[in-house]
Amino acid sequence: MNDAAREPLTTPVVYTGAPRVRANLVALGTITRREVHRVMRIWTQTLVPPAITMTLYFVIFGKVIGSRIGTIEGGFSYMQYIVPGLVMMSIINNCYSNITSSFFGSKFGHYVEEMLASPMPSWVVLTGYVAGAVTRGIVVGVIVLGIALSFTSLHLAHPLVAVTTVLLGATIFSLAGFINAMFAKRFDDIAIVPTFVLQPLTYLGGVFYSINMLGSPWREVSKVNPILYMVNAFRYGILGASDVPVWMAYAVMLAFVVALGTVALWLLRRGVGLRS
Amino acid sequence: MPIAEPASAVPALEVVDLRKTYASGVQALKGVSLQVAQGDFFALLGPNGAGKSTLIGILSSLVNPTAGDARVFGLSIHADRGGVMREIGLVPQEINFNQFETPFEICVNVAGFYGIPRSVARPRAEKYLNELRIWDKAFQATRMMSGGMKRRLMIARAMMNEPRLLILDEPTAGVDIEIRRSMWHFITGINRAGTTVILTTHYLEEAEKLCRNIAIIDHGEIIENTSMRRLLSKLDVQSFVLDVTGLGDALPELAGVKPTRIDGQTLEVEVPSSHDINSLFAALTAQGITVTSMRNKTNRLEELFVRLIDRNSDRVPHE
């Protein structure tokens, strides 16, 4: 600590225009990198469990039960039919749990203050966390798809639809998880929504069956479930079959992205659950 | 110890009628106004719950003010939050970093939050971790570090954006004297290089030693805001403890000075500031008493602080 040799500190640059944009991009990259690093550091908690769970799903529902069901909607084997839904289910669950545990963890450990006391605008914080969660969702999705390919053969009917659906679905549940984490005061609070809302909606979202197999009014009731649109849009992207029009699935997903993104940003700017 | 004179007319910090009422109804700040000049080493003192941390929380964007404004180098916390944050480095009272990350990661990431690229942040992190003598722990998980190391890490982290205003909220709490001294040395060096420093501490000796100007806050109000020298000059009586030989059963007679016998070798004396110490020694010597050593009974600032807080407690009704 030789203060005699200390250089005077640099006068700060005035951050407007391009320097501010560059600074925000550096900040965004920092949060995203930190989030991805966290996922990789604890890969036994973030990447392995979904792989094991989905392998069990494929064995039990796809092989054991599926072999007795035969073909389903559009002449696909039951195994082929459930793969898109299970991949989407993995992505949704992992995006949600990633962002809730990471952001709530930063609140619980108070290191969210590092970000709150920095010049980063709220949208950078939100986008960084969402990017980290979406990355985990995609990595898990690729792993689960890889496992699925060892059980059955698939072809990509509409690759662009598959990719955009994954991105939109992952973003929706990352944003929802972020809002959950903002309001959460205890670890229990981030477990309630996945258990009592997300899981039932996923199971009733056409992962394991076509809603055309349901009678009225359950077929109509199923259409208020947003997960139905994601699962079917992704199924359309992989198999070329869907229970709902793809344009409608996009409209629903885009509406959710805009609505949840607006709410999350508003909450973050107000500092709900963060600033006293 | 305080160094350079303020360099510019624009204050480093200007707080204007700042108020904060929490949802619980507690009025933490009741219209606080103060100025800190550029280059100053400023002490913000007050008892627990006086409003210090609320004020620092507002400055660092962690607490929303109810009313009023604060300007940092002329930038308002309302109009340009990002600009204000770019100027400030904060060392909070509580440990608030991810205990699973390493000091190096923490510093580089925080620099990233300020838009500082990794190519700049990496050598800067090395520099400050080295200066604060924790470079050897730079790549270990922080949960393995001692309390003193964690405190030094928070200072290194606060330096990553090379702030022009460094706010330290009890940075040396629970730290042993050797590390505390090394931290003082670092902070005075930073101040010497031009950074304005605001320090809150319960170690009043630390504030007296380091700071040039001072504000005392109590019950959400500033009750004293002056230079350290002027404040200390208000101390009209000082108490000294004298280690002596030759002390008999009777108390020595000392004109204008009130002695109290502690034991056969120790005498306590209250000396008015108008009274010179030489005449006290002369009077003791004349009565066959030799002073072998002498020390202040309490730190001077501590005596004044207690008096001011006591006086304010009598004035302000208990909430």
Chai-1 contact restraints between the chains, C-beta under 6 A:
chainA,res_idxA,chainB,res_idxB,connection_type,confidence,min_distance_angstrom,max_distance_angstrom,comment,restraint_id
A,M1,B,E131,contact,1.0,0.0,6.0,A-B,restraint_1
A,M1,B,H185,contact,1.0,0.0,6.0,A-B,restraint_2
A,M1,B,F186,contact,1.0,0.0,6.0,A-B,restraint_3
A,D3,B,G189,contact,1.0,0.0,6.0,A-B,restraint_4
A,D3,B,R192,contact,1.0,0.0,6.0,A-B,restraint_5
A,R6,B,G189,contact,1.0,0.0,6.0,A-B,restraint_6
A,R6,B,A193,contact,1.0,0.0,6.0,A-B,restraint_7
A,P8,B,A193,contact,1.0,0.0,6.0,A-B,restraint_8
A,P8,B,G194,contact,1.0,0.0,6.0,A-B,restraint_9
A,L9,B,E162,contact,1.0,0.0,6.0,A-B,restraint_10
A,L9,B,A193,contact,1.0,0.0,6.0,A-B,restraint_11
A,L9,B,G194,contact,1.0,0.0,6.0,A-B,restraint_12
A,L9,B,T195,contact,1.0,0.0,6.0,A-B,restraint_13
A,T10,B,E162,contact,1.0,0.0,6.0,A-B,restraint_14
A,P12,B,R86,contact,1.0,0.0,6.0,A-B,restraint_15
A,A23,B,G115,contact,1.0,0.0,6.0,A-B,restraint_16
A,V26,B,G112,contact,1.0,0.0,6.0,A-B,restraint_17
A,V26,B,G115,contact,1.0,0.0,6.0,A-B,restraint_18
A,V26,B,P117,contact,1.0,0.0,6.0,A-B,restraint_19
A,A27,B,G112,contact,1.0,0.0,6.0,A-B,restraint_20
A,A27,B,F113,contact,1.0,0.0,6.0,A-B,restraint_21
A,A27,B,G115,contact,1.0,0.0,6.0,A-B,restraint_22
A,T30,B,N109,contact,1.0,0.0,6.0,A-B,restraint_23
A,T30,B,G112,contact,1.0,0.0,6.0,A-B,restraint_24
A,R34,B,N109,contact,1.0,0.0,6.0,A-B,restraint_25
A,H110,B,N96,contact,1.0,0.0,6.0,A-B,restraint_26
A,Y111,B,N96,contact,1.0,0.0,6.0,A-B,restraint_27
A,Y111,B,F97,contact,1.0,0.0,6.0,A-B,restraint_28
A,Y111,B,N98,contact,1.0,0.0,6.0,A-B,restraint_29
A,E113,B,L62,contact,1.0,0.0,6.0,A-B,restraint_30
A,E113,B,N96,contact,1.0,0.0,6.0,A-B,restraint_31
A,E114,B,V110,contact,1.0,0.0,6.0,A-B,restraint_32
A,M115,B,F113,contact,1.0,0.0,6.0,A-B,restraint_33
A,L116,B,S61,contact,1.0,0.0,6.0,A-B,restraint_34
A,L116,B,L62,contact,1.0,0.0,6.0,A-B,restraint_35
A,A117,B,S60,contact,1.0,0.0,6.0,A-B,restraint_36
A,A117,B,S61,contact,1.0,0.0,6.0,A-B,restraint_37
A,A117,B,L90,contact,1.0,0.0,6.0,A-B,restraint_38
A,S118,B,M85,contact,1.0,0.0,6.0,A-B,restraint_39
A,S118,B,F113,contact,1.0,0.0,6.0,A-B,restraint_40
A,S118,B,Y114,contact,1.0,0.0,6.0,A-B,restraint_41
A,P119,B,G82,contact,1.0,0.0,6.0,A-B,restraint_42
A,P119,B,M85,contact,1.0,0.0,6.0,A-B,restraint_43
A,P119,B,R86,contact,1.0,0.0,6.0,A-B,restraint_44
A,M120,B,F113,contact,1.0,0.0,6.0,A-B,restraint_45
A,R275,B,L62,contact,1.0,0.0,6.0,A-B,restraint_46
A,R275,B,N64,contact,1.0,0.0,6.0,A-B,restraint_47
A,S276,B,V63,contact,1.0,0.0,6.0,A-B,restraint_48
